[in-house]
Amino acid sequence: MAACLRKYGVRTIYGIAGEAVPDFMISLLEQTGPHPIQFITTRHEQGAAFMAYGNAMVSLREAQGPNERIVPGICLSTQGAGALNLITGIAAAKLDQVPLIAITGQIAQRASFKHGFQRIDVVGAMQPITKWAVTIVDPENLAEIVAQAFRLALTPPYGPVHIEFPVDIGSSFASFNTAPLDINYQPMFSLPDPRSIAHAFELIERESKPLFVVGPEIFTRISGENIAYRVLRELVAHTNIPVLTTPGGKGALLSNDIHSVFSTAFPPRDWPDEIVKWASVVIYVGFNRGEVDPAEKWKKFGIPAVHINNYPAIVEVGYHPTVEVLGDIGTALAGLFQLFKKSNKSWDYDPHITYIREKFASTLTYEGHELRDAVFQGIAVIEIAKYMQQFGNDATIVLDSGFHQLWMRRNMEVDSPFSIVSSDILSPIGCGLPTSLGVVRGNAICNKARKVLLVSGDGGFGINMGEMATIEKLKLNGTDPELTLKLVVLVWNDSTHAIVEWNQVRLLEKHYDLSVVNPNFEKLGNAIPGWRGLPEITDKSQIAPRLAEAFADPSPGVLLSIRIDPSQNKHFTDCLHAQLPEETVVITPYNRPERVITACTRNTLFGGPFN
């Protein structure tokens, strides 16, 4: 098993070993040669799964060269409860489409029919949340199963795979030839059919108000000849088609691009959502319906739509594409771009785009929201964004789940993919700290001295704050000794589950007691090896200098908090929704014949790739 994982580029496994995987752990101990796999013992298996998630996100970001490969995150647990503790992180990888391989132990096969100690059908539990869940029943199949696991994890849509091996099978590995298969397990992308690209072009060309809605799948592959988000930038500049991103699509356009109408991040409605009512055709590029429900969000039905993605659309009332272009997204966009250049087709820059951009910008002033002894979340995000801009692509911001996540996604613009790491679909509370530790470790593997900032709610931070102790284990053997690993954790201290409270008040005009009791975060930081705690921020003027102090501190981890007033959330959203036009349901009859074209496996598209 260890030899197979090393063959495919694995440098780190996160987990708690337990008693069901002893032979595998000994094989890690006895590794020889360069780049041995390091096992990071975490405080909880859920933390291990999210660290693997964060590690994989760094691999996705860094695999931009033709000879660089994506390596799934790897987590490990023992049988029974340990394996079940991985489930939340694995489910996040499934919905967020992150390549991950979970390895779990199991009791001996000869006792599998018994009601034994820690005997639970883990494979059965994993099947709904993985692309493949399998038990190794014969050691001779080990190499084949591991190779298949890597191929499936890295076949779009990316996702998690589960491998279970009973303890008696693990003890038998040494007596069998389990040499890793020499195969290319990197992502395989089919090329889109030129006919579907031509049909998409014909549909878009005859409409008066086209709109791109861009989701996270545009970043599925960021290496090769047709890098999708870069092609999109060229295509948009040529055609003047505006772009609305989902939260995970941020970074597809540069933050200062006048064609951007920002992100549809804020519930239930925001100014960027108004652009959808304006559009006469919507081109969904890399769209993941898990982030945004078109029917619920925009209430606009019947207009023509184009689906450009690696996999077919899931058809529903609010998402029923007229044309589907399936296959490599970059190649599809390159084909569209060439057709638009050939026809010299473009649209005048519509004043409505400027109107939406100005209306959205006007909401970022936050006049009347200045507070004493606390900070309004919208203001805090603006100040954080101003400070982090200086680092450009040398910084990563990780978000836990909560109201701060919505504010960061709404107010912070980025210029590159994966600058913000966030589980926007499963969005599990408590994922932030272990995910950020995985990002830190991934940076070390890539020899990147990238700064990592975690922004977390107090409720989410409390769930996995025991993983703070894991930071001492993240230093990579053989890494440049001058490489500085840095994680700064900024906790939103509002003493409540703010987003749940806001939703209850918005919908029911009252809320149940959702308060939480927090520690003194400064003292907590100073009590854990490898960390330093800083005084709490109580005014927006303290944000930049306190972050500067945190990143300059020699400790691997720095913990600080910011005092937040959650009552301002409803006040702001009430003011915002009072400014928006009256909500309407738009039903547009569209009777042109539906065209759904499947992908083909090979072709030379319009004379070659986009340059």
N, C-alpha and C positions, 0 to 999 in steps of 0.2 A: 504493500500500500504506500509506504513512504517513498519508495523508488518511483512509483507511478506519479505521485504528486510532485516530486522534484523534477521529473522529466517534463512536466507541463508548466513549470515556472513558479510553483508555490513556494513562498518564503516564510509564511506564517500560518499557524493554526491557532485559533482562539477556543478556549473551552475549559471544562472541568473534567478530568479524565475518569474518575470513578473506578469501580472494580471490574467493569465489563470489557475494557479495552487494554489490558496490561501488555499484551504482546506487541500491539501497535505502538504503545508508548516506549517500550524498550527499543523498538526499531528506530524510533526518532533519536533515542539516546546514543545509539551505535552508528549513526551516520558518519560517513567519511567524505572527504573531498570538499570542493568549494560550495558556497551558498547552501549550507544545511538549513533544513526547516527548523524554525524556532517555535516552540509551543508556549503560548502566553496563557497562564492560568488566570482566569477571571474570577470575580466574586459571585457571579450568577450566570447560568447558561443563557438567559435572555441577553445579558450584556455581551456574551461571546458572539451570539448571532448578529447583533447590531454592529459589533466591531468588524466582523467579516463583511457586513453590508458597507460600512464606511471604507474599508480597505478596497473593496471592489469598485467603489465610486472613484477612488483615486486612480485605479488601473484604467478605468474607462476614460478618464481625463488625460492620462499620460500616453496612452497608446495611439499617438498621432502620426508616427513614422511608419513607413512601409514594412520595416522589419521588427516593429514592436508589437507585442501581443497583449491581449486582454487576459488577465488572470482572475478567475472567480474568487470571491472570498470563501474561506474554509473555516467551518466551526465544528466542534466535536463535543460529544457528551457521552455519558454512560447510558445504561438502560433506564427504562421506567420514567420516574419523575424528571430525571436530568434531561432525557430526550424531549419530554413534553414541554419543558421550560424553554426550549428553542423555538417553539411554534410561533410566537408573536413576531420575532425577527424574520423567520422564514416567510411568514404571510406577508410581511412588508416587502420583502424581496420579490414575491410573486406579483403583487399588485403594482409595485413601482418598477418592475421589470429590471431587476438587478441580478447579475449572475452570481450564484452562491451555491456551494455544495456543503450539505450538512452530513456528517458522519456520526452514527450513533452505534453503541454496543447493544447487545441483547443477550438474554440467558441462553444457555446451550440448546442447540436444536433438539437434542434428545428429550428435553424437558419442555418443549414449546407447547405441548398439548395440556400441560398441567396448570393448575391455578397456583403459580409459584410466586416467590418473592420478586417484586418489581416486574412481574410479567404483564405487559400491556401490549396491545397491537399498535405499535408505533407506526409501522408502515401504513396501516389503515387510517391512522390519524393524520399522517402526512400527505396522503394522496390528494385530498382536495386543495392543498395549498402549495403543491410542487408540480413541476412538469413531469417528474418521474420519481417514484419511490420504490426501492427494490431491496430485497434481502440477498446477500451473497450466500448461496447454499452449497457452493462447490468452490474451493480455493482456486481451481484451474480457470475459473471465469473472472477472477479478480481484475486482471489487466483489461479485459474487454469491458467490464462494467464501469471501471473508472474512466476509460476512454469515452464510452458512450455518455457518461455523466457530464464530462467536459463539453462534448459536442452539443448536448441538449441545453446545458446552461447557457451556451454562447450562440444558440440558434435563435434569431429574432422571432417573437419577442423574448428577450433575455429573461432568465428566471432561475429559481432554486431547484436543486435536485437533492434527493435524500438517499444515502447508502447506509444500510444497516448490516452489521456483521455480528453473528452470534459469537460468544466467547470461544466455543470449541472450534469454529472456523478460523478465528484469529490465531489460535495456537497451531493451526495446521499450515499456515502460509509458508513457513520455512521449508517444508518438504516438497513444495511444488514450484514449477517454473512460472513465476508471476512477473516476468520481465515486462516493462511497460511497452505498449504498442507504439510504433514509430509512425504516428499519423499527424496530420495537420488538423488541430481541433479549433482553429480560429473561425470566427463567424462566416457563414456562407450566405451570400445575398443573391437572390435571383434578380435578373434584370427585368425591368418593366417592358411590357409589350408596346412597341412604337404606336400601334393602332389606338391603344388606350390613351397615350399621351396626346395623339392627334385629336381624339374626340374631346379630351379635356380642354385643349386649346380652342377648338371650335366653340365649345360652350362658353368659355370665359370671354373669348373675343367679341361675341355678339351681345354681351351684357354691358350695361352702362355703369354699374357700380360694383366692381369686384372687390372682395375682401379676403385676405389670408387670415386664417385662425391657426396658430402654430403651437403645437404641443411638444412634449419632451422627446418623442420618438425621432425628432429631427436630429437629435444628438446620438442616435443609435450607433452610427459609425462616424468617427471624426478623423479617419485616416483614408488614404487612397486618393484617387484622381478627382472624384466628385464629392467634396465635403459639403453636406447638404446645407448647413446654415450659411456657409460662405457663398454658395450658389444663390441661395435665397436673397442675400444682400444685393448681389448683382442684378438679379431679376427684378427686385423691388425698385432699385434705382432706375432701371430702364423703363418700367411700366407705370410707375407712380401708384401702384396698388398698395393701400394701407395694410398694416399688420397689427392684429390683436393677438397677444400671446396668452396662453394659460400660465399658471404659476411655474410649471416645469419647463415651459418654453422660453423663459427669460434668458437673454443672452444670444438669442437667434439674430436680433438686430443690435447694432450699437446703440448705446443709451441716448446719444444725441441725434439719432436718425429721425428726420421730420416725418417719415412714413409710419413711425410707431404710434399707436394709440394706447400704448402701455398694456397692462395686464388685467385680465378678468379675475382678480384674486379676491375681491372683497364681497362678502354676502350681505344681503341678497342681491343688491344692485349697486352699480357704481357708474361713473361717467364713461369709462371705456366700453361698457356693455351697450351703450346707446349706438355705437357704430354698427352693430349687427342689424338694428332696425333700418338703418340707411342702406345696407347692402342689397344688391339684386342677385348676387351669386356669392356663395361662400366656398373658399378653397381650404379645406381642412388638411393641414400638412403635419404628419406625425401626431395627430390628435389622439389623446387617450380619454375616453369618455368617463373614466374613473375620476378624473380631476374636475370635470365640468359636465353637468347634465344639460345639454342644449335646450331641451323642452322646458325644464324648470327655470333655467337661468335667463333665457332670451325670449321664450314664448313666441317664437316666430316659426311658422310651419309652412311647408309647401314650396319654398324657394329652391331653385336648383343648387346642388352642392356637389363638390368634387372631393373625393377621398383619396389622398396620396399617403400611402403607408406601406410598411413591410408585410402587413397581413390584412385580411379582409375586414370590412366594417361589420360591426354587430348592429343590425338594422333594428330600428325602433321608430316610434312616432316622431320624435324630435330629431332623429339622425337617420336619414334615408337618402344616401348619395345617389345622384343621377349617373355619375361616372366614377368608377374606381380605377386607380392606377396603382398596381400592386408590384412591390419589388423595392430595390434600392432607392431610397428617397432622393439622394443626391443625383443619381442618374435621371430620375424622373424630372426633377427640377431643371437639370441641365438640358433635357430634351425640350421642355417648355420654353426655356430661355432662348434656345436656338430658333424655335418657331416664331417667337415674338420678335427676335432680331430680324429674321428673314422677312416677316410681314411689316416690320417697322411699326408695329401696333403698340400704342401706349395711351394713357388717359391723362387728361389735365389734372393737376393737383387740386383736389376738391376742397373748397373752403370749409366743408363740414369736418374735415380732418383737423384743420386748424382750430375750429370751434371746440371739438372734443378735447384736444390737447390743452387749450387755454382753460377750459372749464376744470379739467383735472388738476392742472397746475395751481389754479386758484384755491383748491382744497388743501394745498400743502403749506399754506401760511399759518394756519391754526391760530388765528387771532381770537383772543378771548379764552384760550385754553391754557394760558400761563398759570401755574399753580405754585403754592408755597409748600415746601417740605415734601414734595412729590413731583413726578414728571408725567406728563401725558404721553401715552405710548406713541402717537404719531410724531410728536416732537422728538422723542428719544430716537426713533428710527432715522429721522433726518440727520440728527447729529452723529449717529453711528456711521451712516453712509458717508457723510462728509469726511470723517476721520479715516475710514477704510479705503477711500478712493486713492490715497497716496500709494498704496501697495499694489494697485492694479491687479494683474493676474497672479501675483505672488501671495495671495491671501485666499482663504476659503472660509465662508461663513456657514456654519451648521445650525439648523433650526430644529428645536424640539417642537412638539405639537402644542398648539394653544393660540390665544389671541395674538400674542407677539408674532407668531408665524404668519398670520394674515397681514398684520401691519408691515412686517419686513417684506413680504411678497408684493404688497401694494406700493410701498413708498421707496423701495431700494431698487435702482436700476444697475445692471451689470453688463459687461461687454464680452463675456466669454462663457462657454458652456461649463457647467459644474462649478461655477464660482460660488453658488449657493447649493448646499446639499440638504435636502429636506424630503421627508416622506410625505408627499402631498396627496396620496390616495388612501392608503391604510391610515396614515397619520396617527401612529400610536403614541400616547403620552408616555414619556420616560425614555424615548429612543435617543434623545440628543446626546447625552454624555458618552455612552458607549460608542455611538456612531462617530463622534468627534475624535475619540481615542483611536478608532480604526483609521480615520483620515490621517491623524498624526503619524501612526505607524506606516501607513501607505506612503506618506511623504518621505519617511526615512528610507524605505525600500528603494524609492526612486531617487534618493539623494537630493531631495528638494527641501530647502530651508524655508518652506512656506508657512506663513503665519495662519493659525487656525483660531477662529472666534466662534464659540458656541453661545447662542442666545437661547435661553431656556426659561420657561415659566417655573415658578416655585413648586407647583404641584408635580410637574414632570421631573424636575431635578431631584425631588425627594424620592422618587421611585427607584432610581438606580445610582444614587449618590455614593453608594459603597464602592462603585467602580473607580472613584477617585484614586484609590490605592493602587490601581493597576498601572497608573502612569509610570511608575518606577520600573516596570517591566518592558517598556516599549522601545528602549534603546536597542538598535540593531547591531549585532556582532559584525565587525568588519566595516562598519560605517565610518565615513570621514569623521575623525574625532572633533573637527571644528564644526560639524553640523549641529545646529541648535534645534531641538524639538520644542515647540512652543504651543501651548493651548491656553487660551484665556476664556474663562467661563463667566458670562454675564447673566445673572439670574434676575428675572422680572419679579420683584418682591411686591405682590399686591395682596398676599395672604388669602387668596381665593382661587377657585377654578373659574377664571373670569369669562371665558367664552361660553361656558355652560350657563353661568349666571346671566350673561347678556342675552342669550337665546331665550331663556325662560322669561325674562322681563319683556323682551321684544314680542314674544308670542302670547304670554299669559299674564303680563303686567305684574308679576310677582315671582319670587324665586325661593327655593328651599335653602337651608343653611349649607353653603358650599365652602365655608372658610377652612383654611389650613393653618396649622401652627408651625411656624418656621424657626429654624435655629438662628443663631447669630452667625451669618455667613462669613464674616471676617475671622471670627475665632475658629470656625470649622476649617477654613482654608489653612490656618496656621497650625492646626492640630494634626494634619496628615502629611507624612513624608513626601517630598517632591512638590509640595504646594506652598503657596503663600496667599494669605487673605488680605484684602485691601478694604478700607472703610467704604461704607455704603454711599452711593450717589443719591443726592436728594434734590439736585438742581441741574438743569440742562447744561449750564456753564461748566459743570464738573466732568461731563462725559468725556470730552476729548483728552484733557490732561490725565484723567484716571486711566483711560485706555492706553495712553502713551506710557504711563508708569507701569502698567501691567505688562505690556510687550517688551519693555526694557528690563524687566526683572529677570535675574538669572534662573529662577526656578522653572522647571519644565511646565508646571501648571500654576495659574493664578486664578483665584476665585474672588469675584466681587459681585455686588448686587446693586440694583437700582430701585428706588422706592417709586412705585407706580400707583396712581389713583384709578381704580377700575371703573369708577362711576362716570368718568369722562367718555368711556366707549359709547354708551347709549346716547349721550348728549351729542357727540360728533355724528354718529350715524343717523340720528333723528334730523339734524341740520342738513346732512348730505341728502337724505331722501326727500326732504322738503324742497330742495333745489331741483331735483331730477324731474324730467317731464313725467306726466301721468303714465303709469304702467298700462300697457295694452297688449292684447293677444293679436298677433298679425297672422292671418291665414292667406297665403297667396296661391291661387290655383296654378298648377304647373303641369301641363298635359303632354309635354314632349316625351317620346318613348325613352324608357329607362335603358341605359347601357351599362352593363357590368362586365368588364373585360378581365380575365384572369392573367396572371403573370406567365411569361415564358422564361425558359432557362438560359437562353443565349441569343444574342443578336449584336450587331454593331449599330449603335443608335445614332442616326443622323450624322454619320461621318466621324463619330468618335466622341470621347468624353469631353466634358467642359474643361476649359483651361483658364 
